[in-house]
Every structure is written in C-alpha cells, then in structure tokens.
Amino acid sequence: MHFILNNENISTALPPGIVLLDFIRNHQRLTGTKIGCREGDCGACTVLVGDIPDDRLLYRSMTSCLMPLGNAAGKHIVTVEGLNRSQLTPYQQAIVDQGGSQCGFCTPGFVVSLAGFCLGGEQPSCKNAIASMDGNICRCTGYKSIERAATELAQTLSARDSQNPVGWLVANGFLPDYFTTIAERLALLQDDIHHEAALPAQTHQSIGGGTDLYVQKPEEIAALEVNLLFDLPKLQGIREENGCCYIGGATTVEDLRRSAVMNAHFPHMMQYMKLVSSTPIRNMATVAGNLVNASPIGDLTVFLLALDSRMVLNDQGRQRTLPLKEFYKSYKELEKSPREILESVFFDLPAQEAYFNFEKVCKR
C-alpha cells in the first residue's frame, strides 16, 4: 500500500483494516493527531485527505479514528504536523490572537479543519468557516473565541485565487511549500493503483467509509481481512437516466449534498444533508453503509424509503433488484446474503408538482 503522509512517501504492508489514527500515532509517531472519542464525534483526530478525482486536487476532512488504513492508498494524508511552517499560518495565528486554545487537546483538530476550509471551494464567509469545524468539539473555550478566529480567517481568504487555490495558499503562507508538488506526486501514485472492473468476492468483511463498523467493533474489524469498497469506481457516482436517479453504493453523504442532480430535484438538499452528522463524517459515510447498517434511525434509510427506492445487489456479477422496503426483515436482519454487495440505489425522480421534505429532531 502506497500513499503520501504529509511530505513523506509511505509504503506499508500493515493490515488495511487497522484505523489510520493508530498508524499515524503508533507507527509514525505523529502525536499531534489526538485520540479522543474514537467514535468520530469529537474531531481531535481530524486529518485532511487529498485525492485527484476528475484530474483536480481535492482535500476533505475526515476522522482518522474511523478510517481504514487501506482507504489512504493513493492519497495525500495531512496531519497537523504537515501544515506547519517556520512561522504560524494565518489560521494558527488567528486562533492564538483570539484566545481560541486553552488546554490545547482539541486545537490540532480545529487547525486541520480550518486548513481544509482554506483548501475547499466554499465561499470564504464567516458562516462557512464556522461550518467547516462542525465535527470539532472544544470543552474549554465556549467556542466564541474560535468563531472569532474563523471570522478573521474568512476575511483574510477573501483574496484567494479560486483558479489556483493551492498555489495562492502556499504563496501567502497558509501551506508549506511542498503542497505545490502534491498533485504530480499523487498522479504517479495513481498509476500503481488498479481498480478492478468487477466487484470483489465477498469472502471477507466489507468496509466502505467505516463510520459505523469502527464504532461498533473496532478491535474485531482491525483483525479481519477486509474488502475495501470506498474507492471502487463501479460503486460511485450519481446520475439521472430515463426519469430515474441512480446512486452508487460508495457515494458519500457529502456527494449527495453537493450533487447537481440531487439539488436540481430536491431544492433543499444542502440543508437536508447538513442534518446528517458532521462534515468529516459526511465525507466518509456511504449510502450503502448507511442502508446495510440497518439502524432504525438511519438518515438515508428514511430519505430513500420515502422515495420508494429500489436497490441493486451484486454477488460476483449476478445482480438482482429489490425494493428497499423489502430489504429490512426485522431488527438488523436483512434480505441479503453475506456474499452480496449493495451496488446501487435508484428511484423515480419526483414529479414537478411533488413536494418532498426531510426533517430530523437532532443531530447525532
């Protein structure tokens, strides 16, 4: 397995099912990434994950306590140490100036999330800067000082070059110089990664984003041989075809939130999906994982049941279609064989006069 960790090329034969957090801390001795809840709630272990989908460099924040090491293959993993320069970056300085750190345990996660905001394509507003930290918890500051730091950062970013964000951020002291070569280095790594056209045989534990499996049974999963589904092209994407919307099983919640197809037919999609957990979890959690988890309070289950969705199950090329409402036989009991993968979900797009609404009492 090959990937880039900060500015270092990594090759490891460690089990792909161990979590990235343990590799970072125990094997690389990068202890700025903290162990907190180990459930994806506190954000102390937040890292940035860089990839080049559609030939453009994209960074997303993720919680390393729930991310399989194997999902790092071919990517750029950035910890707080990988953001450091000889002087404080503007987002680090803003936290210092506004008194945004007290005990300091949560601070690396906030710094990484703010760096992700700088690298992202969101409008540099105070609201968006604060939203980028929705997966980070601080028990000391009361958040107002952190919000002031985010506001200061948003103002500084107003001159950001949207055509060359990484180059502009490096030139203006937001990122270390090595970021300018990451796209080329990742492209070389991609040449060594071969995604199979067919889905793998389900002889081992299947993992998508890992956001629930690693909460339920982390030690057990880490010891198993795993099938990693998160990056399989056959399971990705959202498309409209013949009046239907097709969603790949490895599509993430954040993919849904930003999808042009979904937003065209569900005008409040951005707000709907913001009700689902936090930004780092939405960047990892997959549609298939949410459905197969079979939780009675599964967010996407309710959403897709209301649309009378159908699902495509795949057993090594043998496909069958099943209505989602027939998938759940009882509590945690599914109409699915252990060998089958949930390949995709599809539904008839609502008519123009239809009204669709999604609500939630509270976040996770």
C-alpha positions as CSV (number, residue, x, y, z in Angstrom):
1,M,0.0,0.0,0.0
2,H,1.4,3.4,-1.0
3,F,0.3,6.9,-0.1
4,I,1.8,10.3,1.0
5,L,1.8,11.3,4.6
6,N,2.5,15.0,4.9
7,N,5.7,15.3,2.8
8,E,6.7,11.6,3.1
9,N,6.0,8.8,0.6
10,I,4.7,5.8,2.6
11,S,4.9,2.1,1.7
12,T,3.4,-0.3,4.3
13,A,2.3,-3.9,4.4
14,L,0.3,-3.4,7.6
15,P,-3.3,-4.8,7.7
16,P,-5.5,-2.4,5.7
17,G,-8.3,-2.8,8.3
18,I,-6.4,-1.0,11.1
19,V,-7.5,2.6,11.6
20,L,-5.4,5.4,10.2
21,L,-5.2,7.1,13.6
22,D,-3.2,4.2,15.1
23,F,-0.9,4.1,12.1
24,I,-0.2,7.9,12.4
25,R,0.4,7.8,16.2
26,N,1.9,4.4,16.8
27,H,3.9,3.7,13.7
28,Q,4.8,7.2,12.5
29,R,4.9,8.8,16.0
30,L,3.0,11.9,14.8
31,T,1.2,12.6,18.1
32,G,-0.3,15.9,17.1
33,T,-3.3,13.9,15.9
34,K,-5.1,13.1,19.2
35,I,-7.0,10.1,20.5
36,G,-10.4,11.3,21.7
37,C,-13.7,9.6,21.5
38,R,-12.8,7.0,18.8
39,E,-16.3,7.4,17.5
40,G,-16.0,10.2,15.1
41,D,-17.7,12.7,17.4
42,C,-15.0,14.9,18.9
43,G,-12.8,15.8,15.9
44,A,-9.5,15.6,17.9
45,C,-8.1,13.1,15.3
46,T,-9.1,15.1,12.2
47,V,-6.9,14.8,9.1
48,L,-7.1,16.1,5.6
49,V,-7.4,13.5,2.8
50,G,-6.2,14.7,-0.6
51,D,-7.2,13.0,-3.9
52,I,-7.4,13.8,-7.6
53,P,-10.9,12.9,-8.8
54,D,-11.6,14.4,-12.2
55,D,-8.0,15.4,-12.5
56,R,-8.2,18.1,-9.9
57,L,-6.7,18.1,-6.4
58,L,-9.4,17.9,-3.7
59,Y,-9.0,17.8,0.0
60,R,-11.6,16.6,2.5
61,S,-11.5,16.5,6.3
62,M,-12.0,13.0,7.8
63,T,-11.8,11.5,11.3
64,S,-8.8,9.1,11.3
65,C,-10.2,7.1,14.2
66,L,-12.8,5.6,11.8
67,M,-10.9,5.5,8.6
68,P,-9.4,2.2,7.5
69,L,-5.7,2.5,6.7
70,G,-6.4,0.9,3.3
71,N,-8.6,3.8,2.3
72,A,-5.5,6.0,2.4
73,A,-4.0,4.2,-0.6
74,G,-3.1,6.6,-3.4
75,K,-4.0,9.7,-1.4
76,H,-2.3,12.5,0.5
77,I,-2.9,12.4,4.2
78,V,-2.2,15.6,6.1
79,T,-1.9,15.8,9.9
80,V,-1.3,19.0,11.9
81,E,2.4,18.4,11.6
82,G,2.1,18.6,7.8
83,L,0.7,22.1,8.0
84,N,3.5,23.6,10.0
85,R,5.8,26.3,8.6
86,S,8.7,28.2,10.1
87,Q,6.1,30.8,11.2
88,L,2.5,30.3,12.2
89,T,0.0,30.0,9.4
90,P,-2.8,32.6,9.3
91,Y,-5.4,30.2,10.7
92,Q,-2.9,29.1,13.5
93,Q,-2.2,32.8,14.2
94,A,-5.9,33.7,14.3
95,I,-6.5,31.0,17.0
96,V,-3.6,32.4,19.0
97,D,-4.8,36.1,18.6
98,Q,-8.4,35.3,19.6
99,G,-7.5,33.0,22.5
100,G,-9.0,30.0,20.7
101,S,-7.0,27.4,22.6
102,Q,-6.9,26.6,26.3
103,C,-6.0,23.1,27.3
104,G,-5.0,22.6,23.6
105,F,-6.1,18.9,23.2
106,C,-8.7,19.8,20.6
107,T,-6.7,22.5,18.9
108,P,-4.9,20.3,16.3
109,G,-8.3,19.1,15.0
110,F,-9.6,22.7,14.7
111,V,-6.4,23.8,12.9
112,V,-6.8,20.9,10.4
113,S,-10.4,21.7,9.8
114,L,-9.6,25.3,9.1
115,A,-6.9,24.3,6.7
116,G,-9.5,22.2,4.9
117,F,-11.7,25.2,4.7
118,C,-8.9,27.2,3.1
119,L,-8.3,24.4,0.6
120,G,-12.0,23.9,-0.2
121,G,-14.2,25.7,-2.7
122,E,-16.6,27.2,-0.2
123,Q,-17.2,30.9,-0.3
124,P,-14.8,32.4,2.3
125,S,-17.6,33.6,4.6
126,C,-17.7,33.5,8.4
127,K,-20.7,31.1,8.3
128,N,-18.8,28.7,6.0
129,A,-15.6,28.9,8.1
130,I,-17.5,28.0,11.2
131,A,-19.4,25.2,9.4
132,S,-16.1,23.6,8.4
133,M,-15.5,22.9,12.1
134,D,-18.9,21.3,12.8
135,G,-17.1,18.0,13.6
136,N,-14.8,19.5,16.2
137,I,-15.7,19.8,19.9
138,C,-14.0,22.0,22.5
139,R,-14.7,21.7,26.2
140,C,-12.8,24.8,27.3
141,T,-13.4,27.9,25.2
142,G,-17.1,28.2,24.9
143,Y,-16.5,28.5,21.1
144,K,-16.8,32.3,20.7
145,S,-13.0,32.8,20.6
146,I,-12.8,30.1,17.9
147,E,-15.7,31.7,16.0
148,R,-13.8,35.0,16.1
149,A,-10.7,33.2,14.7
150,A,-12.8,31.7,11.9
151,T,-14.2,35.2,11.1
152,E,-10.7,36.7,10.9
153,L,-9.6,33.8,8.7
154,A,-12.6,34.3,6.3
155,Q,-11.7,37.9,5.9
156,T,-8.1,37.0,5.1
157,L,-9.2,34.5,2.5
158,S,-11.3,37.0,0.6
159,A,-8.5,37.5,-1.9
160,R,-8.0,33.7,-2.5
161,D,-7.3,32.7,-6.1
162,S,-10.1,30.2,-7.0
163,Q,-8.3,29.1,-10.1
164,N,-5.1,28.1,-8.3
165,P,-6.0,27.8,-4.6
166,V,-3.1,25.7,-3.6
167,G,-0.5,27.9,-5.3
168,W,-2.1,31.0,-3.7
169,L,-2.2,29.5,-0.2
170,V,1.4,28.4,-0.4
171,A,2.5,31.9,-1.7
172,N,0.6,33.6,1.1
173,G,1.9,31.4,4.0
174,F,-1.2,29.2,4.5
175,L,0.5,26.0,3.5
176,P,4.1,24.7,3.4
177,D,5.9,24.8,0.1
178,Y,5.7,21.0,-0.6
179,F,2.0,21.3,-1.3
180,T,2.9,22.7,-4.8
181,T,4.1,19.3,-5.9
182,I,1.5,17.0,-4.4
183,A,-0.8,16.8,-7.4
184,E,2.1,15.5,-9.6
185,R,3.2,13.0,-6.8
186,L,-0.4,11.7,-6.4
187,A,-0.7,11.3,-10.2
188,L,2.4,9.0,-10.1
189,L,0.8,7.0,-7.2
190,Q,-2.4,6.6,-9.2
191,D,-0.5,4.7,-11.9
192,D,0.2,2.0,-9.3
193,I,-3.4,1.6,-8.3
194,H,-5.6,-0.7,-10.4
195,H,-9.3,-0.8,-9.6
196,E,-11.0,-3.9,-10.8
197,A,-13.9,-3.5,-13.1
198,A,-15.8,-6.3,-11.3
199,L,-16.7,-6.2,-7.6
200,P,-14.5,-8.4,-5.3
201,A,-15.7,-11.7,-4.0
202,Q,-17.2,-11.2,-0.5
203,T,-15.1,-13.7,1.3
204,H,-14.0,-11.1,3.9
205,Q,-15.5,-8.2,5.9
206,S,-16.7,-5.4,3.5
207,I,-15.9,-1.8,4.6
208,G,-17.0,1.4,2.9
209,G,-16.3,4.5,4.9
210,G,-16.1,2.7,8.2
211,T,-18.1,5.3,10.1
212,D,-20.3,2.8,11.9
213,L,-18.4,-0.5,11.9
214,Y,-15.4,1.0,13.7
215,V,-17.7,2.5,16.3
216,Q,-19.4,-0.9,16.9
217,K,-16.4,-3.3,16.9
218,P,-13.1,-1.6,16.1
219,E,-10.7,-4.3,17.5
220,E,-12.6,-7.1,15.7
221,I,-12.6,-5.3,12.3
222,A,-8.9,-4.4,12.6
223,A,-8.0,-8.1,13.0
224,L,-10.0,-9.3,10.0
225,E,-9.2,-9.5,6.3
226,V,-11.2,-6.8,4.6
227,N,-12.7,-5.9,1.2
228,L,-12.4,-2.1,0.8
229,L,-15.2,-0.7,-1.3
230,F,-14.8,3.1,-0.7
231,D,-12.8,3.8,-3.8
232,L,-14.3,1.4,-6.3
233,P,-15.4,3.3,-9.4
234,K,-18.2,0.8,-10.1
235,L,-19.8,1.8,-6.8
236,Q,-19.5,5.6,-7.2
237,G,-21.5,8.4,-8.8
238,I,-24.9,9.9,-9.1
239,R,-26.7,10.1,-12.5
240,E,-30.1,10.8,-13.9
241,E,-31.3,8.5,-16.6
242,N,-34.8,7.9,-18.1
243,G,-36.5,9.7,-15.3
244,C,-34.7,7.8,-12.6
245,C,-31.8,8.8,-10.2
246,Y,-29.1,6.2,-9.7
247,I,-26.8,6.4,-6.7
248,G,-23.7,4.2,-6.4
249,G,-23.3,2.4,-3.1
250,A,-19.9,4.0,-2.2
251,T,-21.4,7.5,-2.8
252,T,-20.9,9.6,0.3
253,V,-23.4,11.8,2.1
254,E,-21.4,14.8,1.1
255,D,-21.5,13.7,-2.5
256,L,-25.3,13.6,-2.2
257,R,-25.3,17.1,-0.6
258,R,-23.3,18.6,-3.5
259,S,-24.8,16.6,-6.3
260,A,-26.2,18.8,-9.2
261,V,-28.8,16.1,-9.9
262,M,-30.0,15.9,-6.3
263,N,-30.1,19.6,-5.9
264,A,-32.0,20.1,-9.1
265,H,-34.8,17.8,-7.9
266,F,-34.6,18.5,-4.2
267,P,-34.1,22.3,-3.7
268,H,-33.4,21.9,0.0
269,M,-30.8,19.2,-0.4
270,M,-27.9,21.2,1.0
271,Q,-29.9,21.8,4.2
272,Y,-31.2,18.2,4.4
273,M,-27.8,16.6,4.3
274,K,-26.4,19.1,6.8
275,L,-28.7,17.4,9.3
276,V,-26.6,14.3,8.9
277,S,-23.7,14.2,11.4
278,S,-20.7,16.4,10.7
279,T,-18.5,17.4,7.7
280,P,-15.8,14.8,8.3
281,I,-18.4,12.0,8.8
282,R,-20.3,13.1,5.7
283,N,-17.1,12.9,3.7
284,M,-16.7,9.3,4.7
285,A,-20.2,7.8,5.3
286,T,-21.5,5.9,2.3
287,V,-25.1,5.3,1.1
288,A,-24.7,1.5,1.1
289,G,-23.1,1.6,4.6
290,N,-26.0,3.6,5.9
291,L,-28.6,1.2,4.5
292,V,-26.8,-2.0,5.3
293,N,-26.1,-0.9,8.9
294,A,-29.9,-1.3,9.3
295,S,-30.3,1.2,12.1
296,P,-33.9,2.2,12.8
297,I,-32.7,5.8,12.9
298,G,-30.6,5.6,9.7
299,D,-30.8,9.0,8.0
300,L,-30.7,7.9,4.4
301,T,-33.0,4.9,5.0
302,V,-35.8,7.2,5.8
303,F,-35.0,9.6,3.0
304,L,-34.9,6.8,0.4
305,L,-37.9,4.8,1.7
306,A,-40.0,7.9,1.2
307,L,-39.0,7.8,-2.5
308,D,-40.0,4.2,-2.8
309,S,-36.4,3.3,-3.8
310,R,-35.1,0.1,-5.2
311,M,-31.7,-1.4,-4.7
312,V,-29.3,-3.4,-6.9
313,L,-27.5,-6.3,-5.0
314,N,-24.5,-7.9,-6.7
315,D,-23.0,-11.3,-6.0
316,Q,-19.8,-11.5,-8.2
317,G,-21.6,-10.2,-11.3
318,R,-25.0,-11.8,-10.5
319,Q,-27.4,-8.9,-10.0
320,R,-30.9,-8.7,-8.5
321,T,-33.2,-5.8,-7.8
322,L,-35.1,-5.5,-4.6
323,P,-37.4,-2.8,-3.3
324,L,-35.8,-1.0,-0.3
325,K,-39.0,-1.6,1.7
326,E,-38.4,-5.3,1.4
327,F,-34.7,-5.1,2.4
328,Y,-35.4,-5.0,6.2
329,K,-36.9,-8.2,7.5
330,S,-36.5,-7.5,11.2
331,Y,-34.2,-5.6,13.6
332,K,-30.7,-5.8,11.9
333,E,-31.9,-8.7,9.8
334,L,-31.6,-8.1,6.0
335,E,-32.9,-9.7,2.8
336,K,-29.3,-10.0,1.7
337,S,-26.8,-12.9,1.5
338,P,-23.3,-12.4,3.1
339,R,-21.8,-12.5,-0.4
340,E,-23.9,-9.7,-1.8
341,I,-22.8,-6.1,-2.2
342,L,-25.2,-3.2,-2.3
343,E,-24.1,-1.9,-5.7
344,S,-26.6,1.0,-6.2
345,V,-29.9,2.5,-5.2
346,F,-32.3,4.1,-7.6
347,F,-35.7,5.8,-7.6
348,D,-38.1,7.6,-9.9
349,L,-37.5,11.3,-9.7
350,P,-40.4,13.3,-8.2
351,A,-42.8,15.0,-10.5
352,Q,-42.5,18.7,-10.8
353,E,-45.6,19.3,-8.7
354,A,-44.4,16.9,-5.9
355,Y,-43.3,18.3,-2.5
356,F,-40.6,16.5,-0.6
357,N,-39.5,17.3,2.9
358,F,-36.8,15.8,5.2
359,E,-36.6,16.7,8.9
360,K,-34.7,15.5,11.9
361,V,-35.2,16.1,15.6
362,C,-31.5,16.4,16.3
363,K,-28.0,15.6,15.0
364,R,-26.1,12.5,16.1
